[in-house]
């Protein structure tokens, strides 16, 4: 589910959501997976934003 959410693949979301339901995953567990995925992506975005800021400063002092 996490990969399907990150890649935003509609086909993957459909297939994996159906499989999750068949295996007894609850709506709450599915929501938790979505929130964890969002938090992980946000962390990566923040890390890259900090790197971009540092690189911006470095390019200004050349």
C-alpha atoms as one frame of an Amber mdcrd trajectory, in Angstrom:
protein
   0.000   0.000   0.000   2.750   2.421   0.917   4.435   2.147  -2.481   1.099
   2.448  -4.262   0.336   5.589  -2.261   3.758   7.142  -2.905   3.681   6.413
  -6.636   0.011   7.420  -6.827  -0.703   4.501  -9.130  -4.478   4.063  -9.415
  -4.147   0.478 -10.634  -1.848  -0.470  -7.737  -4.138   1.244  -5.231  -7.104
  -0.708  -6.574  -5.320  -4.075  -6.514  -3.689  -3.614  -3.105  -6.780  -2.140
  -1.458  -8.812  -5.120  -2.637  -6.134  -7.512  -1.346  -5.977  -5.697   1.985
  -9.734  -6.000   2.368  -9.625  -9.717   1.533  -6.937 -10.216   4.200  -9.006
  -8.484   6.861  -7.300  -5.085   6.967  -9.603  -2.571   8.632 -10.374   0.922
   7.363  -8.449   2.262  10.362  -5.372   0.193   9.461  -5.574   1.411   5.884
  -5.764   5.015   7.124  -2.786   4.410   9.399  -0.755   3.133   6.449  -1.646
   6.299   4.538  -0.592   8.556   7.419   2.687   6.705   7.955   3.401   6.913
   4.226   2.686  10.654   4.235   4.960  11.169   7.242   7.810   9.267   5.592
   7.432  11.273   2.385   7.278  14.518   4.329  10.527  13.625   6.080  12.245
  13.046   2.761  10.908  16.311   1.400  12.141  18.217   4.442  15.578  16.617
   4.175  15.868  17.559   0.512  14.611  21.081   1.197  17.365  21.558   3.774
  19.924  20.251   1.273  18.583  22.615  -1.417  18.940  25.524   1.005  22.545
  24.587   1.786  23.373  24.135  -1.913  21.771  27.486  -2.720  24.071  29.158
  -0.212  27.123  27.340  -1.581  26.359  28.411  -5.151  26.169  32.031  -4.060
  29.724  32.058  -2.717  31.543  30.805  -5.809
